[in-house]
Amino acid sequence: MAKSKYIMHQCAYCHKQAKMELVGGMQNEGDAEPPQKVWYRCTRCKHSALLDAVTVQKEKNGSVVKIERSECMEYSKEKAYSVGQAIYHAELDDVGKVIKKDKMSNGIHSITVSFEKLGERKLIENVRLEPTPELAVSQSSL
């Protein structure tokens, strides 16, 4: 099996689950069988981290959960979602899980979705498309 160049790992600098690129490796001297250390670089913030190869291998094996398209709910900005729910975004042609919900300062609700291909993206949710009273009056006077 080929060795992968990328892993998903929590970056200590930008504090996000990010794609990490393999930069290089090193071994400790002195022990008969020292644990191998591996350098990975965050593709978001470009900071490097020295990780144990054993820990990296465990993360790779544990994070191979694929989301089936048939299990996903179609994304629409008018719908409301819950954390952990699987969604499919037709325009992005990707599936992902909702990992966080927020309410922005202007009152709009947003969700953070971890997509399989695109990584984390913020999307809006629960948008009501009701005309404002000022628009309704100005359009009727035309």
N, C-alpha and C positions, 0 to 999 in steps of 0.2 A: 504494500500500500504506500502511495506517495505521501511525502510529508507536506502538509499544508503550510502556506506562507502566512495565512491570516488566522486570527482567533477573535472571538468576542470576549472582552474582558472589561471590568470596571476600571476606568482610568483614574488614577489617584490625583491627577492634576485638574482635569475638567469635570470630574465627579459624574461621569455618564458611562453607560454601557456602550463601549465603542469598539469598532473594528481595529485590531492591533496587528501591525505588520512585523514579521520576523526580520530583525536586523542582523543578529549574530549570536554566537554562543560562547561560553567559557566554562572551564572546569576548575574546581578548587584543587590546589596542590597539597600533598601531605598525606591524605587518606588513601587507602587501597582502592576503594570504590567511592569516590566523592560524588555528591549529587551534582548534576549538570545544571548550570544556570544559563538562561537564554534572555537576550535583549529583544524587547518588542517596542515598537513606536506607535503611538496613538495616531490614527489617520485624521482625527479631528483637530487636535491641538499640537501635534508633532512632538510631544514630550515622550521620552523613553523610560522604560521600566525594566528592571532586572527581575525575572521570574524564575521559579523552579520549574524544570522541565516536567517533573512528575505532576505538579499542580496544573500545569498547562494541559497535559494529556487528559487529566481527569475532567477539566472544564470542557475540552473538546468532545469527549464521550458523553457528558451529561447534557450538553446544549444542542443536541441533534434532534430536537422535537420539531417535526414538520407540522404545519397547519394545513389541513385539508380544505380545499375550496368549498366543498359541499357542506362543511360545518360552519362556514362563515356567514355573517349577516352582511348584506349589501350596504355600503356606506352612502349616506345621504345627510346633508347638513341639517335637514329638518328633524331627523331622528335623534333620540337620546341613547347613550351607551353606558355600560357599566365597566368598571375595571376588571380586566381578565377576559373580556368578551372578544372573540375573534371576528374580524371584519375583513371584507374584500373591497378594495377601492378600484372601481372600473377604469377611471382615467389613468391611474398610475399602474394598473394591471399588477397589483401586488396584494398579498394577504399579510395580516399582522394582528397583534393583540393590543388592546387598550391597556396602557400601564399607568396612566395618571389622568385625573380630571381637574380642571381649573375653572375659575370664574375670573375673567379679566376685569380691569378697572372700568371699562365701558359697559359692563353687564353681559357681555357675550360669553357663552360657555365654550370651553375648548377641551379637547382631549389630546393626549400625547399617545401616539401609536408606534409600536416597535414593529416595523415592516421587515419581512425576510430579506428582500433585495435592497431596499432603500435606507434601512436603518430607522432612526427615530424621526417622526414628523409630527407637527402640531396641526390639528384639524379643528374646525368649528363644529359645534353640535347644537341641537335644540333651537334652531333659528326659526322664528315665526315670521312668515311673510305677510304681514298685515299692513295695509296702507296707513300712513300717518294722517291725522285729521287735516293738517295744513295742505298736504298733497291732494286730498280728496276735494277740499274746497277750491283750491286753485285750478284743478282740472275741470270742475263743474262750471266754473265761471268762464271757461274758454269757449 
